[in-house]
Amino acid sequence: MDTHSLTAAMLGLALSLSALGAARAAELTVLAGGSMTASLKDLGPRFEQATGHKLSIRFAGTPELIKLSTSTPFDLGVVPIEVMKDAAARAKFAAAAPVDIARVGYGVAVRAGAPKPDVSTPDALRATLLKAQSITFYPESAAGNYVMRTFERLGIAQAMKAKLKAQAGPGDIPKAVASGEAELGVFLTNVLAAPGVELAGPFPDELQSELVFVGAVAAETNSAEAARALVDFLRTPEAAAVLKAKGLTPG
């Protein structure tokens, strides 16, 4: 084969491989917990660049994620484990067990530079919450539900009602604290790690819990292989480094 023929053959092979790669590229619709927003906005483009797949991520709280999973087409979820505890939602995911992606606990934040109240024991946390003029959180979520249950465990649920300032999304919590709209932010610690606010401390051990985010492929997706690739990517050392930097514990 002469040089021109070889060059033409190689060009044809390259074009064929390029077309094959384009054919295999998928556009994935992802349902994700709102508290994973910062992490996935960082990791999503990395996955797209590495694989050629495209992501459309819809962030929401647990009740909305349950509703979306049972009413709209999607390819995979990176969601709080509580979503999987809803039978109707679980039926929309593949039978394989969900994969743990990340976990994070709860804490209390104040405006940057403000005195940090004591939250180190249940009694101290109770006193701090009762003393605060206003408290903000995101109620329409598994994390918000846990915050409310913590108020109940402390015996102050009724007293908290007049203080609470609900936010429309997790990212609005630190903004409300930083602006002075609310004195305290009570939520997941990764959400509270934001400009303009400082963590007063995590919940005391007796009241602490971890919200676990899992990855799971949709039962009816037409792009199962690409969806599994994203779940696998979120378990890589590269992804783990990003999750840690965003205040989450990988796995």
C-alpha positions, 0 to 999 in steps of 0.5 A: 500500500502506498503512502497516500492509500495508507493515509486515506485508510488511517483517516477512514479508520479515525473517522469510523472510530469517532463516529462509533464513539459519538454513537456510544455517547449518552445524555444522562438525566440524573436525579440528585440530592440538593446537598450534593450540588457543589460536589456534582457541579465540580465532578460532572464536567470531569466525567463528561470530559473523560467519557464524552457522555453528557449530564443533565442533573436535577437537584431536589430534596427527598420528597421531590426526588421520590415524586420525580423518580415515580413520575419522570424518565431518568437514568440514575440517581445520586440520592439520599438513602431515604429515597430508597426506603420509599417502595414506589421510588425503589421500584423505579431503580434497578434491582442491584443494591445502591452503591454508597457514594458519600456521607455527612453529619449535622452541625450548627453555623453562625455568621463569619466573625460572630461568637461561636455558641456551645453546641458540644453537648445535648444540653448546650445545643438545647440552650443555644437553640433556645437562646437564638433569635432565628434559625434557618434550615431546609425542611423539604429534605431528609436532612431537614426532617432529621433536624426537626426530629432533633428538636423533638428529642431535645424537647424544644420543637414547639419553642422552635416554631416561631424561630424557624426560617425555612429556605427553598434549597440547601444553598440558601441556608448559609446565604441567610446566615451570612446576610444576617437574615438568620442567626443560626444555620442548622443542617448538614455540615458540608452545606454549612461550609460556605463563604460568610459563615463558620461552623460553630460545631457538629451536633454532639455525639448523642444526637449526631447522625449521617445522611448517606447518598447512594448511586443507583441506575434507573430500572428503565434507562436505555443508557445503563452502561453509561449510568453505571460508568457515572456511579463508578466514577463517583467512587474513584480516588479523583472523585473522593478527593473532590467529595472530601474538599466539599466537606463529605466523607466518600463511600 
